[in-house]
Amino acid sequence: MTSENVSEYDVLVVGAGFGGLYQLYRLRQQGFSVRLLEAGSDLGGIWHWNCYPGARVDSHIPVYEYSMEELWQDWNWTERFPAWDELRRYFSYVDEKLDLSRDIEFNTRVTGAGFDEDSNQWMIEGNGELLAQAHVVVLCTGFAAKHFIPDFEGMADYQGICHHTGLWPQEGLNLEGKKIAVIGTGASGVQVAQEAAAVADQLTVFQRTPILALAMQQQKLNVETQTKLKVGYPDIFKMRRETFGGLDISSSDKSALEVSAEERLAVYEDCWAKGGFNFWSGTFSDILSNEEANLTAYQFWRDKTRARINDPLLAEKLAPTDPPHPFGVKRPSLEQNYYDIFNQDNVALVDLKEDPIERMTAKGIDTANSEYEFDIIVMATGFDAVTGGLTQIDLRGTEDETLKEKWSQGVRTHLGMASHGFPNLLFLYGPQSPSGFCNGPTCAEMQGDWIVDLISAMRTRGVQRFEATTDAEHAWNGHMEELAAMTLFPKADSWYMGANIPGKPRQLLNYPGGTPLYFEMCSRSSDNDYEGFLLG
């Protein structure tokens, strides 16, 4: 493909979610020529694609928004955990305030990019043509940009309606009076099931592993309440930079095992009542590192949950006596009435470990023991998380291999933002960064500022090319492995470990040391002349 008549930019950003929009805003502030390419027809990233019934964020307000005062001073939410449509309105508001869309090309899916060593430029392709060329590319594709659907036998035979939650029809879908299957019990499965149970003729939930969902404790919000709370917003935004998950939640420095049973119960009850991720990350220091401590949290969760389920057999399947895996090492979903819906006559649970799916048929699903007919099948089967959004792009660096090929035996990065052989290429909220362990807007701003500072420093110094070294990748992998071994995360088959995708290398994909330690490591690099990067 020829580069004639193709626009050239200092920086090309891919993805119009929190990370990409912040990059566009900050890079423009620094005087760079920048263009953002977005596959969807509007802003929002994951909140453009995830518009299924019940879709809503699991980080609470105000931590799940930008921290710039000009964006929160006049904006008010209607719920503590906003739904997808309200988040879309928020992104429209941000666009209006920051005038972002003038530098965005929508309906433009990047499919490939190659680095030209003569010019130190990336040539970016999509829609069968060369889209642009840029000195630096910043990929902000998010952790859930590539959906995953198991290869069920007979999928082509099914004649009803079938959609993955990440590819839901933008015009919506009527569930009322329908026979509905929900395959999967992660966040999207829980959310769809809650909505479908209220209107469906019959809802059947296919569960492989019980979801250890936490009480959302949703609340309505009004302008008067938020006006009072905004006095404390600067402190909240400061705190989210200082906590493990980039939230305004911090845990006790005590072990769950060093306090009395009464004190432990009081802490658990308090965090449960606060809702959201408080029970996940706001209790004791060793919940995710010590199995005995972890068991106390699981038992509390189990007893709270089972008390809501009338059928003892269902209770054992949904909240087993013994944990299916350590509590919290799979992404905890938030629920409002998920466990209560199984008390309804129109809701059934299929345990796939006892009764696996054998095939899809023209009318529905056949399991080992039963045949089901459905009007709608919802594939809540998750994503090729963290890496999939990057490896689905045909990125070709300097060593005659794609990023997908390089990572075929396991991810290798420096600081979770760069990879050797791919000069002038950075990725935000990607593998070996806090990513799935960190609140999205927190990472968008903190990681985003570091990336903008790096690109600015290269311009100031006249550096035409920067690239992670193999030694830095080796050191970062070793650091990741050392931290992972101190946690319970490797004890579960989760998307955190890449275990949900057949053939994907098993490794912890998210930085497990917490947001403050991660950015301490990033600062150590930048303070030492961007140690770990070859500058040329």
Buried (B, 14 or more C-beta within 10 A) or exposed (E): EEBEEBEBBBBBBBBBBBBBBBBBBBBBEBEBBBBBBBBBEBBBBBBBBBBBBBBBBBBBBBBBBBBBEEBBEEBBBBBBBBBBEBBBBBBBEBBEBBEBBEBBBBEBBBBBBBBEEEEBBBBBBBEEEBBBBBBBBBBBBBBBBBBBBBEBEBBEEBEBBBBBBBBBEEEEBEBEEBBBBBBBBBBBBBBBBBBBBBBBEBBBBBBBBBBBBBBBBBEEBEEEEBEEEBEEBEEBBEBBBEBBBBBBBBBBEBBBEEBEEEEBEEBBEEBBEBBBBBBBBBBBBBBBBBEEBBBBBBBBBBEBBBEBBEEEEBBBBBBBEEBBBBBBBBBBBBBBEBBBBBBEEBBBBBBBEEEEBBEBBEBBBBBEEEEBEBBBBBBBBBBBBBBBBBBBBBBBBBEEBBBBBBBBEBBBBBBBBBBBBBBBBBBBBBBBBBBBBBBBBBBBBBBBBBBBBBBBBBBEEEBBBBBBBBEBBEBBBEBBEEBBEEBBBBEBBBBBBBBBBEEBBEBBBBBBBBBBBBBEBBEEBBEEEBBBBBEE
